[in-house]
């Protein structure tokens, strides 16, 4: 009988809210996950439903999720997403809202390493870089740029749709509203296939495109074209990051929202319903023990997939049952190495002559994807990047943990190695269909959008969509959900 008491009190509260009229806001909302998706959706939900709604955010690890830092020699360095594109409009808004600042940029040259030599080297002169691209690859780089710009121009429509309150219940519906069947088809065809069709050469794909995709996704040009285009857009624009660490956006949004952060692992979501309204029981466990609470709205803001411990999260009482745990994720290992680069491995016997701060790789060598000379998250006015012959903090991104022999290949010697390993991005192609945001009336899966493309800004876009979807469903504003021909509708509203 004791277990029934919380359910009865929750039902009483729900009935009281229903009796207050159809315009009553939800009483309690649960968000599972405190990464950028969870923090952003908590903020957007409060923005739409108002400050009186109680928002509980469950997090089993640390706030920030894949936005994280590692401390080396009393300085903090990004171990997760290191930078954002200038067109990341939601992230730009968050930084302004929270009074955060852009980190001072410390420029450094990039190059692509092909296993034996550099296949492409950046110089300090823009025109010379263009000439080298043309000399090696003809107009392939222009064709790539036009292809990416066309995709981005259509994707940017999402901000206008969201500003007008429109939301989508599935990933396919969202993509179709932006780029019609072209965008949906781009999730089913590879980057290589799509670029070859617009006249980009195979050599350019092998040398340059593959290197960018390995750096951002750890995957090849066989991955879907839509995710690839979003990644390649990030490589072309100007990039920025947050002074003090990108994870400050997550903690800042949760603080601003006054969300109740509960450090626990959510184990199940169970459906109860009364008077035609859904009520969700969220069960969780932490060091104190097991407990549960009841919510009007639940947002899952953590990946649900086969090889993630979050898949221990079960759904009960739903008809038909929720069994959306499909697909795998790409493991990524980030190693922060404080040491001396072995420039001889890259063809520079004298380390003083080594000019690059960022090294991307083609498919060979296969044991690492990128190597970056890192700047700390707090950059003073007097800060300068370490010279190649000096000990520096290098970030090595690899598909698997590095063996000692591999570290010795990349570094002459090193003082310390610290690693972070996580399921960074979906393994594209491992899932047959695009998932849905709406799992039930008021149960939502924010990370569904990662299966189209995966980045911090994409998660923020998904957060805004889920907040709008929950709001429009709660107040039965169905004209704002899954609308076709939105460009025309938005123009008429203006």
C-alpha positions as CSV (number, residue, x, y, z in Angstrom):
1,X,0.0,0.0,0.0
2,X,2.9,2.3,0.7
3,X,4.1,2.1,-2.9
4,X,0.6,3.2,-4.1
5,X,0.7,6.4,-2.0
6,X,3.0,8.4,-4.4
7,X,1.0,7.3,-7.4
8,X,-2.3,8.4,-5.7
9,X,-0.8,11.8,-4.7
10,X,0.6,12.3,-8.3
11,X,-2.8,11.3,-9.8
12,X,-4.6,13.8,-7.4
13,X,-2.2,16.6,-8.5
14,X,-2.7,15.7,-12.1
15,X,-6.5,15.7,-11.7
16,X,-6.3,19.1,-9.9
17,X,-4.3,20.5,-12.8
18,X,-6.9,19.1,-15.3
19,X,-9.7,20.6,-13.3
20,X,-8.0,24.0,-13.4
21,X,-8.8,24.1,-17.1
22,X,-7.3,23.1,-20.4
23,X,-4.8,25.9,-20.2
24,X,-3.0,24.6,-17.1
25,X,0.7,24.1,-17.7
26,X,2.3,20.7,-16.8
27,X,3.3,20.3,-13.1
28,X,6.5,18.4,-13.5
29,X,8.8,17.6,-16.3
30,X,11.7,15.0,-16.3
31,X,14.8,15.3,-18.6
32,X,17.1,12.3,-18.7
33,X,20.7,13.5,-19.5
34,X,22.5,16.8,-18.7
35,X,24.6,17.1,-21.8
36,X,24.0,20.0,-24.3
37,X,20.7,18.4,-25.4
38,X,19.3,18.0,-21.9
39,X,20.5,21.4,-20.6
40,X,19.1,23.1,-23.7
41,X,15.7,21.4,-23.6
42,X,15.3,22.2,-19.9
43,X,15.9,25.9,-20.9
44,X,13.6,25.8,-23.9
45,X,10.8,24.0,-21.9
46,X,10.9,26.6,-19.2
47,X,10.9,29.3,-21.9
48,X,7.7,27.9,-23.3
49,X,5.8,26.6,-20.2
50,X,6.9,29.3,-17.8
51,X,9.0,29.5,-14.6
52,X,6.5,27.7,-12.4
53,X,7.0,24.3,-14.0
54,X,9.3,22.0,-12.0
55,X,12.0,20.5,-14.2
56,X,14.1,17.6,-12.9
57,X,17.2,16.7,-14.8
58,X,18.7,13.3,-14.2
59,X,22.4,12.8,-14.9
60,X,24.4,9.6,-14.0
61,X,27.8,11.2,-14.9
62,X,28.9,14.8,-14.9
63,X,26.9,17.8,-16.3
64,X,28.1,18.5,-19.8
65,X,28.1,15.0,-21.2
66,X,30.2,15.1,-24.4
67,X,31.2,18.7,-23.6
68,X,34.1,17.9,-21.1
69,X,37.6,18.9,-20.1
70,X,40.7,17.2,-18.8
71,X,43.2,18.8,-16.4
72,X,46.9,18.6,-17.4
73,X,49.5,20.5,-15.4
74,X,46.8,22.6,-13.6
75,X,45.4,23.7,-16.9
76,X,42.1,22.5,-18.4
77,X,41.8,21.3,-22.0
78,X,38.8,20.3,-24.1
79,X,38.4,16.6,-24.3
80,X,35.0,16.6,-26.0
81,X,33.6,18.9,-28.7
82,X,36.4,21.5,-29.1
83,X,34.8,24.2,-31.2
84,X,31.6,25.4,-32.9
85,X,30.8,26.7,-36.4
86,X,30.0,30.4,-36.7
87,X,26.5,29.4,-38.0
88,X,25.7,27.6,-34.7
89,X,22.9,30.1,-33.9
90,X,21.5,28.4,-30.8
91,X,24.9,28.1,-29.2
92,X,25.7,31.7,-30.1
93,X,22.4,32.7,-28.3
94,X,23.3,30.6,-25.2
95,X,26.7,32.2,-24.9
96,X,25.1,35.8,-25.1
97,X,22.3,34.8,-22.7
98,X,24.7,33.4,-20.1
99,X,27.2,36.3,-20.4
100,X,30.0,33.9,-21.5
101,X,32.8,35.0,-23.9
102,X,34.4,33.5,-27.0
103,X,37.8,32.2,-26.4
104,X,40.7,34.1,-28.0
105,X,41.7,32.3,-31.2
106,X,45.3,31.2,-31.4
107,X,45.9,30.5,-35.1
108,X,47.8,27.4,-36.2
109,X,48.4,25.7,-39.6
110,X,46.8,22.4,-40.6
111,X,47.9,19.5,-42.8
112,X,46.6,16.2,-44.0
113,X,48.9,13.2,-43.4
114,X,48.7,10.2,-45.7
115,X,50.8,7.7,-43.7
116,X,54.1,8.4,-45.4
117,X,53.9,12.1,-46.3
118,X,51.6,15.1,-46.1
119,X,49.1,15.0,-49.0
120,X,48.1,18.6,-48.4
121,X,49.7,21.4,-46.4
122,X,48.2,24.7,-45.3
123,X,50.3,27.9,-45.6
124,X,49.8,31.3,-44.0
125,X,48.7,32.7,-47.4
126,X,45.0,32.3,-48.4
127,X,45.7,32.7,-52.2
128,X,48.5,30.2,-52.1
129,X,46.2,27.7,-50.3
130,X,43.6,28.1,-53.0
131,X,46.3,27.7,-55.7
132,X,47.5,24.5,-54.1
133,X,44.0,23.0,-53.9
134,X,43.4,23.9,-57.6
135,X,46.8,22.5,-58.6
136,X,46.2,19.2,-56.8
137,X,42.5,18.7,-57.3
138,X,41.2,21.1,-60.0
139,X,37.8,22.6,-59.2
140,X,36.7,19.8,-56.9
141,X,37.0,22.0,-53.8
142,X,34.7,24.6,-55.4
143,X,32.2,21.9,-56.3
144,X,32.3,20.6,-52.7
145,X,31.8,24.1,-51.4
146,X,28.8,24.7,-53.6
147,X,27.3,21.3,-52.5
148,X,27.8,22.1,-48.8
149,X,26.5,25.6,-49.1
150,X,23.3,24.4,-50.8
151,X,22.7,21.9,-48.0
152,X,23.4,24.5,-45.2
153,X,21.2,27.2,-46.9
154,X,18.3,24.8,-46.6
155,X,19.2,23.5,-43.2
156,X,19.2,27.1,-41.8
157,X,15.5,27.3,-42.5
158,X,15.0,25.4,-39.2
159,X,15.7,28.5,-37.2
160,X,12.9,30.4,-39.0
161,X,10.5,27.5,-38.5
162,X,11.3,27.2,-34.8
163,X,11.0,31.0,-34.3
164,X,7.4,30.6,-35.6
165,X,6.7,27.7,-33.2
166,X,6.7,24.8,-35.7
167,X,7.8,21.3,-34.5
168,X,8.2,17.8,-36.0
169,X,7.4,14.5,-34.4
170,X,10.0,12.5,-36.5
171,X,13.4,13.1,-38.0
172,X,12.1,12.3,-41.4
173,X,9.4,15.0,-41.2
174,X,11.9,17.6,-40.0
175,X,14.3,16.8,-42.9
176,X,11.5,16.8,-45.4
177,X,10.4,20.2,-44.3
178,X,13.9,21.6,-44.9
179,X,15.0,19.9,-48.1
180,X,12.1,17.7,-49.2
181,X,13.0,14.3,-50.6
182,X,16.6,15.5,-51.3
183,X,17.5,15.6,-47.6
184,X,15.7,12.3,-46.8
185,X,17.6,10.6,-49.7
186,X,20.9,12.1,-48.4
187,X,20.5,9.9,-45.3
188,X,20.4,6.8,-47.5
189,X,23.2,7.6,-49.9
190,X,26.9,8.0,-49.1
191,X,29.0,11.1,-49.1
192,X,31.3,9.6,-51.8
193,X,28.3,8.7,-54.1
194,X,26.8,12.2,-53.7
195,X,30.0,14.1,-54.3
196,X,31.0,12.0,-57.4
197,X,27.6,12.9,-58.9
198,X,28.3,16.6,-58.6
199,X,31.8,16.2,-60.2
200,X,34.1,16.0,-57.2
201,X,37.0,13.7,-58.0
202,X,37.7,10.4,-56.2
203,X,41.2,11.6,-55.3
204,X,39.8,14.7,-53.6
205,X,37.3,12.5,-51.7
206,X,40.1,10.1,-50.6
207,X,42.6,12.8,-49.6
208,X,40.5,15.7,-48.2
209,X,36.9,14.7,-47.6
210,X,37.8,11.4,-45.8
211,X,40.3,13.3,-43.6
212,X,37.6,15.8,-42.4
213,X,35.0,13.0,-41.8
214,X,37.6,11.0,-39.8
215,X,38.3,14.1,-37.7
216,X,34.7,14.8,-36.9
217,X,33.0,11.4,-37.0
218,X,35.8,8.8,-37.0
219,X,34.1,7.4,-40.1
220,X,34.7,7.3,-43.9
221,X,33.2,8.8,-47.0
222,X,30.9,5.7,-47.1
223,X,28.8,7.4,-44.3
224,X,25.5,9.1,-45.3
225,X,25.7,12.3,-47.3
226,X,23.5,14.5,-45.0
227,X,25.7,13.8,-41.9
228,X,28.8,14.3,-44.0
229,X,27.6,17.6,-45.4
230,X,27.0,19.0,-41.9
231,X,30.5,17.9,-40.9
232,X,32.1,19.4,-44.0
233,X,30.3,22.7,-43.3
234,X,32.0,22.8,-39.9
235,X,35.4,22.4,-41.6
236,X,34.8,25.4,-43.9
237,X,33.5,28.1,-41.7
238,X,35.2,30.1,-38.9
239,X,35.2,28.3,-35.6
240,X,34.9,29.5,-32.0
241,X,34.8,28.1,-28.5
242,X,33.9,29.2,-25.0
243,X,36.3,30.9,-22.7
244,X,36.6,28.7,-19.6
245,X,35.4,25.6,-21.4
246,X,32.4,24.7,-23.6
247,X,30.8,22.7,-20.8
248,X,30.0,26.1,-19.1
249,X,27.0,26.4,-21.5
250,X,25.4,23.3,-20.0
251,X,25.9,24.2,-16.4
252,X,24.9,27.8,-17.1
253,X,21.6,26.8,-18.8
254,X,20.7,24.5,-15.9
255,X,21.5,27.2,-13.3
256,X,19.5,29.8,-15.3
257,X,16.5,27.4,-15.6
258,X,16.8,26.6,-11.8
259,X,16.5,22.9,-12.8
260,X,16.7,20.3,-10.1
261,X,19.7,18.2,-11.1
262,X,19.4,14.7,-9.7
263,X,22.6,12.6,-9.9
264,X,21.2,9.2,-10.6
265,X,20.8,6.5,-13.3
266,X,17.3,6.3,-14.7
267,X,16.3,2.6,-15.0
268,X,12.7,2.7,-16.4
269,X,9.8,4.9,-17.6
270,X,6.4,3.4,-16.9
271,X,3.1,4.7,-18.3
272,X,0.1,5.3,-16.1
273,X,-2.9,7.1,-17.3
274,X,-6.0,8.7,-15.8
275,X,-8.9,10.7,-17.2
276,X,-7.3,10.3,-20.7
277,X,-4.1,12.0,-19.6
278,X,-0.7,10.2,-19.6
279,X,1.4,10.2,-16.4
280,X,4.9,8.8,-16.5
281,X,6.7,7.1,-13.6
282,X,10.5,7.6,-13.8
283,X,12.4,5.0,-11.7
284,X,16.0,5.7,-10.8
285,X,18.9,4.5,-8.7
286,X,21.8,6.2,-7.0
287,X,24.2,5.6,-4.1
288,X,21.2,6.1,-1.6
289,X,19.1,3.4,-3.3
290,X,16.2,3.1,-5.6
291,X,13.3,5.6,-6.0
292,X,10.8,7.0,-8.5
293,X,8.7,10.0,-9.3
294,X,5.8,11.0,-11.5
295,X,5.9,13.4,-14.4
296,X,3.5,14.9,-17.0
297,X,6.3,15.1,-19.6
298,X,9.5,13.1,-20.0
299,X,12.4,13.9,-22.4
300,X,15.1,11.3,-23.0
301,X,18.2,13.4,-23.8
302,X,20.7,10.6,-23.9
303,X,21.4,8.1,-26.7
304,X,19.3,4.9,-26.8
305,X,21.2,2.3,-28.7
306,X,22.3,-1.3,-28.5
307,X,25.8,-0.8,-27.1
308,X,25.1,1.9,-24.6
309,X,24.5,1.3,-20.9
310,X,21.6,3.8,-21.2
311,X,19.9,0.9,-23.0
312,X,19.4,-0.5,-19.5
313,X,16.6,2.1,-19.5
314,X,13.4,0.1,-20.1
315,X,9.9,1.2,-21.0
316,X,6.8,-0.4,-19.4
317,X,3.1,-0.2,-19.8
318,X,3.2,1.2,-23.4
319,X,1.0,-0.4,-26.1
320,X,2.4,-0.9,-28.7
321,X,5.7,-1.4,-26.8
322,X,8.6,1.1,-27.2
323,X,11.5,-0.9,-28.7
324,X,13.5,1.8,-30.5
325,X,16.9,0.6,-29.4
326,X,18.5,0.1,-32.8
327,X,21.9,0.9,-34.2
328,X,25.4,1.2,-32.7
329,X,27.6,4.1,-31.8
330,X,31.2,4.9,-32.9
331,X,33.6,4.7,-30.0
332,X,36.1,7.5,-29.8
333,X,39.2,7.8,-27.6
334,X,40.7,11.2,-26.9
335,X,44.3,11.1,-25.4
336,X,45.8,14.3,-24.0
337,X,49.5,13.8,-24.2
338,X,51.9,16.2,-22.5
339,X,55.2,15.6,-24.4
340,X,57.5,16.2,-27.3
341,X,56.2,15.5,-30.8
342,X,58.2,13.0,-32.9
343,X,58.3,15.3,-35.9
344,X,60.6,12.8,-37.8
345,X,57.6,10.5,-38.2
346,X,56.0,13.2,-40.3
347,X,59.1,13.8,-42.3
348,X,60.7,16.7,-40.3
349,X,63.9,15.4,-38.6
350,X,64.5,18.9,-37.1
351,X,61.5,19.6,-34.8
352,X,62.1,23.4,-35.0
353,X,61.0,23.3,-38.7
354,X,57.7,21.5,-38.0
355,X,55.0,24.1,-38.9
356,X,51.7,22.4,-38.1
357,X,49.4,22.7,-35.1
358,X,46.6,20.4,-36.5
359,X,47.1,17.1,-38.3
360,X,44.3,15.3,-40.0
361,X,44.8,11.8,-41.6
362,X,43.5,9.8,-44.5
363,X,42.6,6.2,-44.0
364,X,46.3,5.4,-43.5
365,X,47.7,5.5,-40.8
366,X,44.6,3.9,-39.3
367,X,45.6,4.0,-35.6
368,X,44.8,7.8,-35.1
369,X,42.4,10.2,-36.7
370,X,43.7,13.6,-35.7
371,X,46.6,15.2,-33.7
372,X,46.2,18.8,-32.4
373,X,48.5,21.1,-30.5
374,X,46.0,22.2,-27.8
375,X,45.4,25.5,-26.1
376,X,43.9,25.6,-22.6
377,X,40.3,26.7,-22.1
378,X,41.5,29.8,-20.3
379,X,43.8,31.8,-22.6
380,X,45.6,34.9,-21.2
381,X,46.5,37.8,-23.3
382,X,50.2,36.8,-23.1
383,X,49.5,33.2,-24.1
384,X,51.5,31.8,-27.1
385,X,51.3,28.3,-28.7
386,X,54.2,26.1,-27.8
387,X,57.0,25.8,-30.4
388,X,57.3,22.3,-32.0
389,X,60.6,21.6,-30.2
390,X,59.0,22.3,-26.8
391,X,56.9,20.0,-24.6
392,X,53.2,20.7,-25.5
393,X,49.8,19.2,-24.8
394,X,48.7,17.3,-27.8
395,X,45.2,15.9,-28.3
396,X,45.2,12.5,-30.2
397,X,41.8,11.3,-31.4
398,X,41.7,7.5,-32.2
399,X,39.2,4.7,-32.7
400,X,40.8,2.6,-29.9
401,X,43.1,3.3,-26.9
402,X,46.7,3.9,-28.1
403,X,49.3,1.2,-27.3
404,X,52.6,2.4,-25.8
405,X,54.3,1.6,-29.2
406,X,51.9,3.9,-31.0
407,X,52.5,6.7,-28.5
408,X,56.2,6.2,-29.0
409,X,55.6,6.5,-32.8
410,X,54.0,9.9,-32.3
411,X,56.1,11.3,-29.5
412,X,59.8,11.3,-28.8
413,X,59.0,11.3,-25.1
414,X,56.1,12.3,-22.9
415,X,55.4,13.2,-19.3
416,X,51.7,12.1,-19.0
417,X,48.8,10.6,-21.0
418,X,45.2,11.1,-19.9
419,X,42.4,9.6,-21.8
420,X,38.6,9.9,-22.2
421,X,36.6,7.3,-24.0
422,X,33.0,7.5,-25.1
423,X,30.4,6.6,-27.7
424,X,30.8,9.8,-29.6
425,X,28.6,9.5,-32.7
426,X,26.1,7.1,-34.2
427,X,27.7,4.5,-36.4
428,X,25.9,5.5,-39.6
429,X,24.5,2.7,-41.6
430,X,23.9,0.5,-38.5
431,X,20.3,1.6,-38.2
432,X,17.7,0.8,-41.0
433,X,15.3,3.7,-40.3
434,X,15.3,7.3,-38.9
435,X,13.9,7.4,-35.4
436,X,11.1,9.6,-34.1
437,X,11.2,12.3,-31.5
438,X,7.7,11.4,-30.1
439,X,7.8,7.9,-28.5
440,X,4.4,8.5,-26.8
441,X,1.9,11.4,-26.1
442,X,4.4,13.3,-23.9
443,X,7.4,11.1,-24.0
444,X,10.2,12.4,-26.3
445,X,13.5,11.2,-27.6
446,X,15.7,14.2,-28.2
447,X,18.8,12.3,-29.5
448,X,16.8,11.0,-32.4
449,X,18.2,13.8,-34.6
450,X,21.8,12.4,-34.1
451,X,20.8,9.7,-36.6
452,X,20.6,12.3,-39.3
453,X,23.7,14.3,-38.2
454,X,25.6,14.6,-35.0
455,X,27.0,17.9,-33.5
456,X,26.5,20.1,-30.5
457,X,24.4,22.6,-32.6
458,X,22.3,19.7,-34.0
459,X,21.5,18.7,-30.4
460,X,20.5,22.3,-29.6
461,X,18.2,22.3,-32.7
462,X,16.7,18.9,-31.5
463,X,16.2,20.4,-28.0
464,X,14.2,23.4,-29.4
465,X,12.2,21.0,-31.6
466,X,11.3,18.7,-28.7
467,X,10.4,21.7,-26.4
468,X,8.1,23.0,-29.1
469,X,6.6,19.6,-29.8
470,X,5.8,19.1,-26.1
471,X,4.3,22.6,-25.9
472,X,2.2,22.2,-29.0
473,X,1.0,18.7,-28.0
474,X,0.2,19.8,-24.4
475,X,-2.0,22.7,-25.7
476,X,-3.3,20.7,-28.7
477,X,-1.9,23.2,-31.2
478,X,-1.8,20.6,-33.9
479,X,-1.4,23.1,-36.7
480,X,2.1,23.7,-35.5
481,X,3.2,20.0,-35.8
482,X,4.4,18.2,-39.0
483,X,3.2,20.9,-41.4
484,X,4.1,20.6,-45.0
485,X,5.2,23.6,-47.3
486,X,6.4,25.6,-44.3
487,X,8.4,28.0,-46.3
488,X,5.2,29.3,-47.9
489,X,3.4,29.4,-44.5
490,X,6.2,31.3,-42.8
491,X,6.4,33.9,-45.6
492,X,2.6,34.4,-45.3
493,X,2.9,34.8,-41.5
494,X,5.6,37.5,-42.0
